[in-house]
């Protein structure tokens, strides 16, 4: 009944929040499977199967000659890795615990911690899976070279950031339109199988086709990553500034929407989902 309030410094409060995010990240990683190793293996298998499927498809259709000069599997993986990181971030953030979730009843848990933990858990799984696949490919004898690895990693983080931004907007409107958000998330993830441009490079597209993909931030990120990965490819029709500006704008819109949604939270929303 009677409580003694303790004053905490800003540093102590920050440590408490970081610790809460850490435990929430662990919870998010283990949410798909009780064993964290199995969660990683499942994600690793998904990514590996997609790389193998695109390799076989390109080989059977005779499209290998249309790829960039350099390691063909690196060309495929630059598209697959960024695509998976982007769509997984969209799904993770849009599916994070909302303001009416039972988890929000436990202080000091809040929606920002839930969003940050879901986003970081998604990034952790994708980066770890990517490292395992690249290490295995390098060790079997294919001594590939990434021309600018730091910038290529920055493009991976940008793909994740734009995915989090889109997921945050979807999370903000999910309590109001749950059916629409679920359908849109699925359609967006499937549409990016082609719209992301991971199967071709922007420099080879005619103008009328380029206009069909130029709106997509992920298209720019993947094309830029290939420019950093290959020494003989210089992207002319894409840039990294556009997806960054789109991501920042959507983050601001998503945060404002989440604030409005949180103030209007109702436990009856759970019954409509």
C-alpha positions in Angstrom: 0.0 0.0 0.0 2.7 2.4 1.0 5.7 2.7 -1.4 8.9 4.6 -1.1 9.9 6.2 -4.4 13.5 6.1 -5.3 15.1 8.7 -7.4 17.0 7.3 -10.3 19.6 9.1 -12.4 19.3 9.2 -16.2 22.1 6.7 -16.5 20.4 4.2 -14.2 17.1 4.6 -16.0 18.9 4.0 -19.3 20.6 0.9 -18.0 17.2 -0.5 -16.8 15.7 0.2 -20.3 18.6 -1.5 -22.0 18.3 -4.5 -19.7 14.6 -4.7 -20.4 15.2 -4.5 -24.2 17.8 -7.3 -23.9 15.4 -9.6 -22.1 12.7 -8.7 -24.6 15.0 -9.5 -27.5 15.7 -12.9 -26.0 12.0 -13.5 -25.6 11.3 -12.5 -29.2 14.1 -14.8 -30.6 12.6 -17.7 -28.6 9.0 -16.9 -29.5 9.0 -19.1 -32.7 10.7 -21.9 -30.9 11.6 -22.7 -27.2 15.2 -23.3 -28.2 17.0 -20.2 -29.5 19.4 -22.5 -31.6 16.4 -24.0 -33.3 15.0 -20.5 -34.1 18.4 -19.6 -35.7 18.5 -22.9 -37.7 15.0 -22.4 -38.9 15.8 -18.9 -40.2 19.1 -20.2 -41.6 17.3 -22.9 -43.5 14.8 -20.4 -45.0 17.5 -18.2 -46.2 19.6 -21.1 -47.5 16.7 -22.6 -49.4 15.9 -19.3 -51.0 19.5 -18.8 -52.2 19.6 -22.3 -53.6 16.2 -22.0 -55.3 17.3 -18.8 -57.1 20.6 -20.3 -58.0 18.9 -23.3 -59.7 16.3 -21.0 -61.4 18.9 -18.7 -62.8 21.0 -21.7 -64.0 18.1 -23.5 -65.7 16.8 -20.4 -67.4 20.2 -19.5 -68.6 20.2 -16.1 -66.9 23.6 -16.4 -65.3 25.2 -14.4 -68.2 22.8 -11.5 -67.4 24.2 -11.2 -63.9 27.2 -9.0 -62.9 30.7 -10.1 -63.7 32.0 -11.6 -60.5 30.9 -14.3 -58.1 27.4 -15.4 -59.2 26.3 -16.6 -55.7 27.4 -13.3 -54.1 25.2 -11.6 -56.7 22.2 -13.7 -55.6 23.0 -13.4 -51.9 23.2 -9.6 -52.0 19.5 -9.6 -53.1 18.3 -12.4 -50.9 19.9 -11.2 -47.7 18.6 -7.6 -48.0 15.2 -8.8 -49.0 14.9 -11.2 -46.1 16.2 -8.6 -43.7 13.6 -6.1 -44.9 10.5 -8.2 -45.0 11.4 -9.9 -41.7 11.7 -6.5 -40.1 8.3 -5.5 -41.5 6.7 -8.6 -40.1 8.4 -8.4 -36.7 7.7 -4.8 -36.0 4.1 -4.9 -37.3 3.5 -8.0 -35.1 5.0 -6.4 -31.9 3.0 -6.2 -28.7 0.5 -3.4 -28.9 -0.8 -1.0 -26.2 -3.6 -3.5 -25.2 -1.3 -6.5 -25.0 -1.1 -8.2 -21.6 2.6 -7.6 -21.5 1.9 -3.9 -21.2 0.4 -4.5 -17.7 3.9 -5.3 -16.3 5.9 -2.2 -15.5 8.3 -0.9 -16.8 7.3 -2.6 -20.1 6.0 -0.3 -22.8 5.3 -0.3 -26.5 8.6 1.3 -27.4 10.5 -1.5 -25.7 8.3 -4.1 -27.5 9.0 -2.5 -30.9 12.7 -2.1 -30.3 13.1 -5.7 -29.1 11.1 -7.1 -32.0 13.2 -5.1 -34.5 16.6 -6.0 -32.9 15.6 -9.7 -32.6 14.8 -9.7 -36.3 18.1 -8.1 -37.2 20.0 -10.5 -34.9 18.6 -13.6 -36.6 19.2 -12.2 -40.1 22.8 -11.1 -39.5 23.8 -14.3 -37.8 22.2 -16.4 -40.6 24.0 -14.2 -43.2 27.4 -14.6 -41.4 27.0 -18.4 -41.2 26.1 -18.7 -44.9 28.9 -16.4 -46.1 31.4 -18.2 -43.8 30.4 -21.6 -45.1 30.5 -20.5 -48.7 34.0 -19.0 -48.2 35.3 -22.1 -46.4 34.3 -24.5 -49.1 36.8 -23.0 -51.4 35.1 -19.9 -53.0 37.4 -17.1 -51.9 35.1 -14.2 -52.9 35.9 -10.6 -52.2 33.5 -7.8 -51.2 34.8 -4.6 -52.6 33.5 -2.3 -49.9 32.2 -4.4 -47.0 31.5 -1.5 -44.6 29.2 0.2 -47.1 27.6 -3.1 -48.0 26.8 -3.7 -44.3 25.4 -0.2 -44.1 23.0 -1.1 -47.0 21.9 -4.1 -45.0 21.2 -1.9 -42.0 19.3 0.5 -44.3 17.1 -2.3 -45.6 16.4 -3.3 -42.0 15.7 0.3 -41.0 13.2 0.9 -43.9 11.5 -2.4 -43.0 11.1 -1.3 -39.3 9.7 2.1 -40.5 7.0 0.4 -42.6 6.3 -2.1 -39.9 5.9 0.7 -37.3 3.3 2.5 -39.5 1.4 -0.8 -39.9 1.6 -1.4 -36.1 0.1 2.0 -35.4 -3.0 1.4 -37.6 -3.3 -2.4 -36.7 -5.7 -1.9 -33.8 -8.0 0.2 -36.1 -7.8 -2.0 -39.2 -6.5 -5.4 -38.2 -7.7 -7.3 -41.3 -6.3 -4.7 -43.7 -2.9 -4.7 -41.9 -2.6 -8.5 -42.0 -3.5 -8.6 -45.7 -1.3 -5.7 -46.7 1.7 -7.1 -44.8 1.4 -10.5 -46.6 0.9 -8.8 -50.0 3.8 -6.4 -49.5 6.2 -9.3 -48.5 5.1 -11.3 -51.6 5.2 -8.4 -54.0 8.8 -7.6 -53.0 9.8 -11.0 -54.3 9.8 -9.1 -57.7 9.5 -5.4 -56.8 12.7 -5.5 -54.8 14.8 -6.0 -57.9 16.9 -8.8 -56.4 16.6 -10.8 -59.7 18.1 -8.1 -61.9 20.2 -4.9 -61.8 18.8 -1.4 -62.4 21.5 -0.5 -65.0 20.1 -3.2 -67.4 16.5 -2.1 -67.2 14.8 0.0 -69.9 13.2 3.3 -68.8 9.6 2.1 -68.8 10.5 -0.9 -66.5 12.7 1.2 -64.3 9.6 3.4 -63.5 7.8 0.3 -62.2 10.5 -0.3 -59.5 11.9 3.1 -58.7 9.3 3.8 -56.0 10.5 1.0 -53.8 13.2 1.9 -51.3 14.3 -1.8 -51.1 15.0 -1.7 -54.9 17.5 1.2 -54.3 19.1 -0.4 -51.3 19.7 -3.7 -53.1 21.1 -2.0 -56.2 23.4 0.2 -54.1 24.6 -2.9 -52.2 25.7 -4.5 -55.4 27.6 -1.4 -56.3 29.5 -1.7 -53.1 30.0 -5.5 -53.4 31.3 -5.6 -57.0 34.1 -3.5 -58.2 32.8 -3.5 -61.8 29.3 -2.3 -61.1 28.4 1.4 -60.7 24.7 2.0 -60.0 23.4 4.9 -62.1 19.6 4.8 -61.5 19.5 4.3 -57.7 20.8 6.0 -54.6 20.8 5.4 -50.8 19.5 8.8 -49.9 16.0 8.1 -51.1 15.4 5.0 -48.9 16.9 6.8 -45.9 14.6 9.8 -46.3 11.6 7.4 -46.8 12.6 5.5 -43.7 12.9 8.6 -41.5 9.6 10.0 -42.7 7.8 6.7 -42.0 9.4 6.5 -38.6 8.0 9.9 -37.7 4.6 9.0 -39.0 4.6 5.7 -37.3 5.6 7.2 -33.9 2.9 9.8 -34.1 0.3 7.1 -35.1 1.5 4.9 -32.3 1.1 7.7 -29.8 -2.5 8.3 -30.9 -3.2 4.6 -30.8 -1.7 4.1 -27.4 -3.8 6.9 -25.9 -6.9 5.3 -27.4 -6.0 1.8 -26.3 -8.8 -0.5 -25.3 -8.8 -4.1 -24.0 -11.7 -4.8 -26.3 -9.3 -4.6 -29.3 -8.0 -8.0 -28.4 -11.3 -9.5 -29.0 -11.4 -8.2 -32.5 -8.1 -9.7 -33.6 
